[in-house]
Amino acid sequence: MKMAKLPRETFHVRQLTAKNALKRSTQETTVLVCAGTGCVANGSMKVYEYLKNACQERGINVAVSLREEAGEKGIHLKKSGCHGFCEIGPLVAIEPMGIIYTHVHEADCDEIIEKTLLGGEVIERLLYQFEGKTYRSRDDIPFYKGQKRVLMKNSGKSDAEDINEYIANDGYAAFEKALFEMTDVEICNTIIDSGLRGRGGGGFPTGRKWDSVRKNKADVKYVVCNGDEGDPGAFMDQGVMEGNPHSIIEGMLIAGLATGASEGYIYVRAEYPLAVERLRIAIAKAEEMGLLGDNIMDSGFNFHMHINRGAGAFVCGEGSALTASIEGKRGMPRVKPPRTVDHGLWEKPTVLNNVETFGNVPQIILKGAAWYRSIGTGNSSGTKTFALTGNVVNTGLVEVPMGTTLREIIFDIGGGIKNGKKFKAVQIGGPSGGCLTEEHLDMPLDFDSLKKLGAIIGSGGLVVMDEDTCMVEVARFFMHFTQNESCGKCVPCREGTKRMLEILERIIHNEGSEEDLDLLEELSNTISSTALCGLGQSACKPVMSTLKYFRNEYLYHVRDHHCPICDGAKRHPVIDPEKCKGCGKCRKNCPMEAIEGSAKKPHVIDGAKCINCGACIQNCPFGAIEEG
Amino acid sequence: MKQDLSRASEIIERYDCAEHNLIAIMQEIQAEYKYLSQDVLLLIAQKLDISAARVYSVATFYENFSLEAKGKNIIKICDGTACHVRKSQPIYEAVHQYLGLTGKKKTSDDGMFTLETVACLGACSLAPAMMVNNEVHAKMTPESALELLESMRREEAAQ
């Protein structure tokens, strides 16, 4: 057997060194520049570079990673993971002062160095302000106050690219515990007892999945992490992959121990280049240190990790399509059973879990199943991250215990609806989910309560819609998405979604009829009971749920042929009294007898009767009628 | 003009000519050549010892692979849910018009830009978002999008 690169004792030394270094660094000034996709898009890397150069020019000693040696003085400059509150980025946190600056640009950097870093003074104008109040520390901001961060505990507070910092925060300690102190059965049982359920959408008990793979006899088994977060409006997994990549690796290592697998694959969607980059760095660092590879810590356990980049197919988020894609094939789902736990990647037993699920594993192993169960509700334990977006004041990543109500998320954390508008609905679970309305605001969000309502937690996208959003248009949007992403293998999805989209397009253009609504329902039922995979089966959910809760808006389109939301209040043509000669042609041609007026006097259109057919406009010889 | 395929050969060999690396191979070749030409696809089939139909089937399945030459800069306008409800469509239309694109044409006549849409960039808090090459730009408007493209044109002209 090969000598271990990192014997257990050496790991303990590393742990101690890292913990001491972190402890020392907390006594020095640390500047954390957010390096999540959102803040990078707002220019945070320019801020980082500027701060680094400007500090060095002033002769300040800048450390960009934890210093293992004591004695040196200076400041720490770190690229942190996503804080979650991307709306107010680029974010710069300064510790141990405990302040957070918002909307920081290069122009603010000199002032920050002079006043705050050197002078210890707080710059008021860069602090977060909301409803007339100024907030100095992150944890006081209402957006963070209502949250409970387990998975994202260190996101925004530590350096995402530094493995030592992860180790200093108890990283890989759970793996070490599982490796030396637990049997595979004990690991599976702990995960079963914790009540952890798949965070990718289905909510299947994770421990039971692992146990099935463990019991399967095979020469090779695999652990696969689904990071193909394709739901539009969802970016929780992105936050974890970018901000805490080692937690995913550690979770996968533990899954490997529990099931007897020694190969791991992470499948990341192509649109997340930064997540791929961070994971690559994390894997390389873990390999270099000896936490991945052969005979890890002299235990005889081997584990190797690979990254696969997606190539832009939403359907690859489905388990069997994802494994097909890793094998280099077209990413098309297959008929199940056999399930992935029996025949997964390369026909071998495979553990396939979502990013967030793996991310929760280390803390469960470390703190125990009972601790995890104490968070959340009966059948849905733990926390859930949500991507809160749309017409809401505070958008961003939110982590709350399962069972938190929508009202708490949207109004307490999210700060309510943008521009003082009225709340109408929230779309949950993306193209496979449904919408929830005012009446559901006080319902606790967990797997089972949502299932009853025909929605799903899904991956966790929450898109808030205000009164100006037409729900028929929302349904059409999602159907267009699903239609576009249908892989084409089964007829119900390939043809059915196409027909449904055609009907919805017709309705949106006010050319539909009431029978179309029945047709939509019939097609929905057929597709959801006959499509091959989850994507097809749930494709109709947005239509079904909008039809259920917002039938009146469909009726605007099919009965009145005018939607006050899409088409505005002015709903019928208007006759310009200046131009009208009172010839009566429009009156005679109106099929609804909606135009009144006597000869040679300007005519008037009765809005209550008008169906907006346009016959009057076509027949007016004077061009006196304007479109509504 | 015959395409120089030596870089493509190198990439395929680096991936051990292994069939399961097909997608990774095509991704890397596309990054190098900007698209997958017929010659490239045939070369892959030959080196991996699989049928050309199999290579073609994978190349056409995934949205990211392009069988036609693309422009120098790739613009992706996000049409995810969050961007959609914060009005990303007018941005697409403005850029579309600015680049003089019609019908199925996605690349501007000068070969500078290719316009695409993407389902979600994961920058939903900063909607509407737009990606130019690999850089995400936040909170765009039709005006700021055009301004960005114009500044890129100016930079190009200056060089």
Contacts between the chains, C-beta under 8 A, distances in Angstrom:
chain1	res1	chain2	res2	distance
A	37	B	121	7.5
A	37	B	122	5.7
A	37	B	123	5.5
A	37	B	136	6.2
A	38	B	123	5.4
A	38	B	125	5.4
A	38	B	126	5.4
A	38	B	138	7.2
A	40	B	136	7.0
A	41	B	123	5.4
A	41	B	126	5.8
A	41	B	129	6.8
A	41	B	135	7.6
A	41	B	136	3.8
A	41	B	137	6.2
A	41	B	138	4.3
A	42	B	126	6.8
A	42	B	138	5.3
A	85	B	125	7.8
A	86	B	123	7.3
A	86	B	125	3.6
A	86	B	126	5.9
A	87	B	125	4.9
A	87	B	126	7.2
A	89	B	126	7.9
A	229	B	122	7.2
A	230	B	119	6.6
A	230	B	120	7.2
A	231	B	120	7.2
A	232	B	79	7.7
A	232	B	80	3.3
A	232	B	81	4.4
A	232	B	82	7.3
A	232	B	84	7.6
A	232	B	119	5.1
A	232	B	120	4.0
A	233	B	80	5.6
A	233	B	81	3.7
A	233	B	82	4.7
A	233	B	120	6.5
A	233	B	124	5.6
A	234	B	120	7.2
A	234	B	122	7.8
A	234	B	124	7.8
A	235	B	120	7.5
A	235	B	122	3.7
A	235	B	123	7.3
A	235	B	124	5.8
A	238	B	122	4.4
A	270	B	27	7.8
A	270	B	64	5.3
A	271	B	118	6.1
A	271	B	119	7.8
A	271	B	120	6.9
A	271	B	121	5.6
A	271	B	122	6.6
A	271	B	131	8.0
A	272	B	122	6.1
A	273	B	134	5.3
A	308	B	23	7.4
A	308	B	24	7.1
A	309	B	23	7.8
A	309	B	24	7.1
A	309	B	27	6.2
A	310	B	62	8.0
A	311	B	23	5.7
A	311	B	26	7.7
A	311	B	27	6.4
A	311	B	62	3.5
A	311	B	63	7.1
A	311	B	64	4.3
A	311	B	65	6.4
A	312	B	62	5.4
A	312	B	63	3.3
A	312	B	64	3.8
A	312	B	118	8.0
A	313	B	61	6.6
A	313	B	62	5.2
A	313	B	63	6.2
A	314	B	119	6.4
A	325	B	23	6.7
A	326	B	20	7.4
A	327	B	20	5.3
A	328	B	19	5.7
A	328	B	20	4.3
A	328	B	21	6.2
A	328	B	22	3.7
A	328	B	23	5.5
A	328	B	58	7.1
A	329	B	22	7.9
A	329	B	58	6.7
A	330	B	57	5.8
A	330	B	58	5.7
A	330	B	61	4.2
A	331	B	61	6.8
A	331	B	62	7.4
A	332	B	61	7.9
A	387	B	124	6.0
A	389	B	81	7.4
A	389	B	82	3.7
A	389	B	124	4.0
A	389	B	125	6.2
A	389	B	127	6.6
A	390	B	81	7.3
A	390	B	82	5.6
A	390	B	85	5.1
A	390	B	86	7.5
A	391	B	85	6.4
A	391	B	86	7.8
A	395	B	82	7.6
A	395	B	124	6.8
A	395	B	125	4.0
A	395	B	127	7.8
A	396	B	125	4.9
A	397	B	125	8.0
A	427	B	81	6.6
A	430	B	81	7.0
A	461	B	81	7.1
A	461	B	124	7.9
A	463	B	81	4.7
A	463	B	82	5.8
A	463	B	85	6.5
A	465	B	85	6.3
A	469	B	85	6.2
A	474	B	85	8.0
A	477	B	81	7.0
A	477	B	84	5.8
A	478	B	81	7.8
A	481	B	119	6.6
A	485	B	119	7.5
A	487	B	61	7.7
